[in-house]
Amino acid sequence: MARKKSASGGTPAVLALEQAAVPHTLHPYTHDPASDLSYGLEAAVELGVAAERVFKTLLADVDGELVVAVVPVTGSLDLKALARAVGGKRAAMSDVARAERATGYVAGGISPLGQRTRHRTVLDGSAAAFDVVYVSAGRRGLDVALAPSDLARLTGATTATIGR
């Protein structure tokens, strides 16, 4: 996959990819605030990509610690599985304001890359089925395609079955 620069606005996610010289492609699309689809499903439709290859970034509180979960947009996060994956006992979704403050991104544009504070990250094991996955590049209407192994390496992610 060729490394491609774009008029991305230089989000922290894109800058992290460029600084690490990770092969990636940027995929801008027009976000429709009136869409009935979730942000991730909207991205899949707008980009013409199988939704199973598009992953959403969620933050959960596991025993008092924020943890990043990266799961396919076609499903949901299994909070019990996430807690187990990081050696915790209890997990609950973070509220949106806390997630935005911790990551430096707005909901619908939270990227697992280039977050304000680095958090433990868990990538759903289904990502391994693909050569390339899509995640938010740090703003609504911009996704980045990259190898799941590069995503895991740059975020320090462990891999576990956390989606359902």
C-alpha positions, 0 to 999 in steps of 0.5 A: 500500500502506497503512503499517501499524504492528503490535505488532512488538516494534519490531525494528530493521528495522521501526524503519528502515522507520518512520523512513524513512516507507516504505510497508510492511505487517507480516505476523506468523505463528506460526513452527513450530520443528519445521517441515521447511520452510526459514524462507522457505518456511515464511513463504510457506506461512503467509502464503499468498504465492507463494514467488517473492515471498518473499526470504531474506537471506544473508551471504557473505564476498567476498574478506574482506568480508561482503556481504548477498545477498537472493534468492528462497526458492525457489532458492539463492545463486550465489556466483560471480555474487555475487562478480562483482556486487560486483567480487570474485573469490571468495565463500563463505557466512558462518558463522551466528555471524558473520552473527548478530554482524554483523547483530544478528539471529538466523538465520531472522530476519535482515533486510536492513533495520536491520542492526547494521552496514551491508554492501554488499547485492545484491538479486536482479534477479527482485525487479523482477518484483513490485510487492511482495516479502516479507523478514524483518522482523527476527525469526522469524515476522515478514515485511514486504511492501514495494516492491523499489525501497524495499528497494533504496533503504533498503539501498543495494542494487545489483541483479544476477542472483545467484539460481539 
